[in-house]
Amino acid sequence: MLVYSTVHFVPMCSVLYTHCVVKLQEVLECHAGTAVLALECFNELFGLVCSHHKDKLGQFLGEVGKSLL
């Protein structure tokens, strides 16, 4: 069985966070369906990290947050 670490989730969550979550209102105005799907994807990935990698949650959030700098 393949075991994923937060390293695999950071790039995906960074893109979703930077381009969709932070700019949610803008994305909603352009295409509501895309905004909903992006938030669902981000939520699922975040949920996986919270469930299976609780010990790395702080590191994960720090890495995703760096995408705004």
C-alpha positions in Angstrom: 0.0 0.0 0.0 1.3 3.4 -0.9 1.6 5.8 2.1 1.3 9.5 1.4 2.9 12.1 3.6 2.0 15.8 3.8 4.7 16.4 1.2 2.3 15.1 -1.5 -0.5 17.3 -0.4 1.3 20.6 0.0 1.6 21.6 -3.7 -2.0 20.8 -4.4 -3.3 22.6 -1.3 -1.0 25.6 -2.0 -2.5 26.1 -5.5 -6.0 25.6 -4.3 -5.5 28.0 -1.3 -3.7 30.7 -3.2 -5.9 30.7 -6.3 -9.3 29.7 -5.0 -9.7 29.9 -1.2 -8.1 33.3 -0.8 -9.8 34.7 -3.9 -13.1 32.9 -3.2 -15.4 35.9 -4.0 -13.6 36.6 -7.3 -13.8 32.9 -8.3 -17.5 32.7 -7.3 -18.3 35.7 -9.5 -16.6 34.1 -12.5 -17.7 30.5 -12.1 -19.5 29.2 -9.0 -19.2 25.5 -9.9 -15.4 25.8 -10.1 -15.3 27.6 -6.7 -17.4 24.8 -5.1 -15.2 22.0 -6.6 -12.0 23.8 -5.5 -13.3 24.2 -2.0 -14.3 20.6 -1.8 -10.9 19.4 -3.0 -9.1 21.7 -0.5 -11.4 20.4 2.3 -10.8 16.8 1.4 -7.0 17.2 1.4 -7.1 19.2 4.6 -9.3 16.5 6.2 -6.8 13.8 5.1 -3.9 15.7 6.7 -6.0 16.3 9.9 -7.0 12.6 10.1 -3.8 10.8 9.2 -1.0 13.3 9.8 -2.0 15.2 13.0 1.6 15.4 14.1 2.5 17.3 10.9 -0.5 19.7 10.8 1.5 22.7 11.9 4.2 22.1 9.3 1.6 21.5 6.6 -0.2 24.8 7.4 3.1 26.7 7.4 4.0 25.3 4.0 0.6 26.0 2.5 0.6 29.5 4.0 4.0 30.2 2.5 2.4 30.2 -0.9 0.9 33.7 -0.1 4.3 35.3 0.5 
